[in-house]
Amino acid sequence: MHMSIEEINEKFDGEWIYAIDCEENDMGAVLSGKVVLHSRNRDDVIRAMGDYEKKVDTLALFQYAGNVPEGLG
């Protein structure tokens, strides 16, 4: 299910996400996407991303959702 960045940040607050089929605006900012991976553990998402990167030919996004804790960014 496609979600806006605002919806993604709210639903997955405090987790790392990987979204595919992303849409962006004219400035290149991602507006929405389909979250296919999420975890509080960044390395879990990174390891699993490899399976998608071989199959997905669309704009993808990897980011921390919600407010980034001090020292993480």
C-alpha angles and dihedrals in degrees: 000000000000114000133184118248088251091055091046092051091049098045097041099034109160095018137101112242137195115201129184134195088040123179122213137193127239091275092056097253113143112243102179145350148163112267109221099164133033136162141147085237110078094199092056090058094044092052092050094045091074092070091055097042090062093052105032121083097179137089109288134191132208115186148131108264122225127002112353110231116238111272095023099084 
